Amino acid sequence: MDADLKDDDAVSLRQRKAEVPLYLKRIKVYPRAVGGQWRRIKWAALLLLLGVYYLVPWLRWDRGPGAPDQAILIDLDGRRGWFFDVVIWPQEVYFVTGLLILGAIGLFLATSLFGRVWCGFACPQTVWTDLFMQVERLIEGDRNQRMRLDRAPMSVGKALRKGLKHTAWIAIAAATGGAWVFYFVDAPSALAKIFTGEASLEVYFFVGLLTATTYTLAGWAREQFCTYMCPWPRFQAAMLDEQSVIVTYQKWRGEPRGKQKAGDDWQGRGDCIDCSLCVAVCPTGIDIRDGQQIECIGCGLCIDACTQTMTKVGRPRDLIRWDTLADQQAKERGASAAWRPLRARTLLYGLLFGLVAAFMLAAFLSRSEAELTVQRDRSPNFVRLSDGSIRNAYTVKILNKRRSEQSFALALDGLPEARLGTIGTETLSSLVVHPDAVGTFRVFVTVPASAARAGSHAIDFVIRDAAGFVRASHGAVFIGPER
């Protein structure tokens, strides 16, 4: 009998498991508009960041004849990056690497201090999603109107609203994709070519790709990107501790929650009236009263919503607030805990940030205005001239980073008997390199037979400017016949 019951329970359990799908259908989030301090801060951040993103490619910067006049331009054809008066060459890509490292360490530091402040205010996904949701509100209405519109059967009015919304979304997404491309090509001429059909296939491809991704992620994916696609929420927990300032519901003050009517006594109950406005305004649809969750982006909109409710019912503000877990735990005991921004992890991140920044600054200040590379011919290793002299051939490249023509004197260290020459002459005068360009020269090093050494011998090529200052050097070898 008992065995039969156990078998029936097992069958029932398997049936229930079979009825639960592996992937649940998305529950669409309808965030409600809310005003307040943190909403204003988010609007300010949105306007600032979008303004910088869209307008920077149109800034002009006069660099003289022959140079692009776009203030910030990553010139892939010319193989250099223009940042106002600074030019970054391919061999200086370590500056880009250093900036990325600084950004990562800065993000770690900000997270350990203020939680997911990046996600809530500055992340591109957050910024463009905010913009898309505002367009949606202007066309379809606020939360309740949008919910009723989605539940209503298709009609001419609904189709017009939906069509207008998606048209606006696509226009914003196209502007976003175009603005990104403008960082790599001249913005005014590229814009004209795009609309006249004269742009390259690469330009149309990347504008289309970024338009599609912006439209999909900001218009459709929204909170799903933050919850399921972005890796940042997964490992940010390693950077948070009890002293990190995060959006927090003061459970010790709000519970037990319950509905409140005018004139009701507040004795024996918490300040939370269970209005659920904090849930309605949340862009990811979570309930902050359930504690910290991976979906929370730390935007602070629930603080604005709760502040409005507390004001209406005459209770103290900050039922939901920015605070540390240490302070909340202390307040539950009737005490308080001061915020400690200086602690082991923040000091470590700050130290790493300072070291990388100092190294980057030193490397930038010490960067030379000229670079030299030398490549020796390997076939043949050397040539014996009619007088018995031994000659090696080299390809010398001089990079002139200045915006003016430079004349360099090439010298050789390590072979005092050697003569430097080029094609057509046995003597080497100055080498002229055009502004902001690479000069390539064919150079011969000739050593008399009596001074020629067997095997390979280390030498150094050195370039000096017109004033005689050493600008760059490059090591090489001179190869003579085996004895």
C-alpha positions, 0 to 999 in steps of 0.5 A: 500500500505504502509503495503504491502511494509512493509510486503515485506521488513520484508520478504526480511529481514528474507530471508537475515538473513536466508542466513547468516550462524550462524558460518562462515567458517574459513578463513585460515591465511597464515602468511608471513615470515619476518625478523627484531628485534622482529622476532629475539627476538621471535626466541631467546625466542622459542629456549630458551623455547623449549630448557628448555622444552625438555632438563630439564628431561635429567639433572642428579643430584646425591642425593645418593643411593636409590634416583632418579638421575633426576634433576627435577622429579615429582614422583607420585609413591613415592608421592614427587617432586624432584627439584635438592636438594629440595624435596616437599612432598604431605603435602607441596603442598601449595608451588605449589599453591604459585608458581601458584599464583605468576605466575598469579600475575606476568602475571597480572603485565606484562600485565598491563605494556606491554600488551600481551607480554606473548601471543606474546613471551612465551605462549606455543601455540605461541611457538609451532605454530611458530615452526610448521609454520617454518616447513611448510615454509621449506617444502611448501614455503612462503605465496604465494607458500603455497597459490598456493599449496593449490589452486592447484589440488592434485598431487604426488608432492603436496601429498608428500609435505603435507605428509612430513609436517604432518609427521614432525608435528606429530614427533614434537608433539610426542616429545612434549608429550614424554618430558612432560611425562619424567617429571613424570618418569625417562627419559632415562629408559622411552624412552627405554621402549616406543620404546621397547613396555615395557612402562605402559599403562598410559605412552602411553596414555598421550604421545598419548593425548599430541601428539594429542593436540599439533598436533591439536592446533599448526598445525590446530587450530593456531589463532583460539585457541587464538581467540575462545578457550583461555580465556585470551584475554577476561579478559586482557582488565581489566588489560590494561589502557592508560599507557600500552605499546602495539603494536600501529599503529600511525594513526595520522601519517599514514593517509590518506594512499595510494599507493606511486610511486617513486617521488610522493610528500608526502604533504597532505598524510600519511606515510602508503603506504597501502602495507598491509605487516603488515597484511600478516605477522600477525599470526592471520591475522588482520590489526593493522591499525584498532586499538586494537583487541582481536585477536592481540597477541602483537608479534611485527611482524607487526613492523618489516614488517612496518620498512622494508617498511618505510626504502624502501620509505625513511620515518621515522621508527616506523609507527607501534611501541610499545607505550601507548595510552596516548602517541599516544593521546598526539602526535595527539595534537602535544605533548608527554606523558611520560610513567608511569610504576608506577601507582595504578594497577602496584603498587598493583600487585607488592605489592601482588607479593612481599607479596606472594613471601616473604610468600613463602620464609619464609615458605620455609626457616622455613620448618622442616626436620621432621614432626609428625602425631599422630592418636589415636585408637577410638575402644576402647577408652581406656583399663584398665590393670590388675593393674588398669592403663588406656592405650590409643593406638596411631599410630605415623608417623614420616616423615624424610626429610633428606637423612640420617637415623635419630633417634628421641626421643618421649616425651609426654607433658601434662601428667607427670605421663604417660609412653610411650611404644611400642609393647613388651616393657613398655619403649620407646627408640629412634625411628629410621626412614630411610632416606627420608621415613615415619616411622610408630610406634605403641605407648601406653600411660599408666597412673596409676589408681591414676593419671587417669583423667576422660574424655578427656585430651589434650596432645602433642607428641614431637619428638627431635633429637639426639642433643635434639632439638625439631623437631616437635609436634602434639596435641592429647587427652588422654581419661580416664574412666568417674567417 
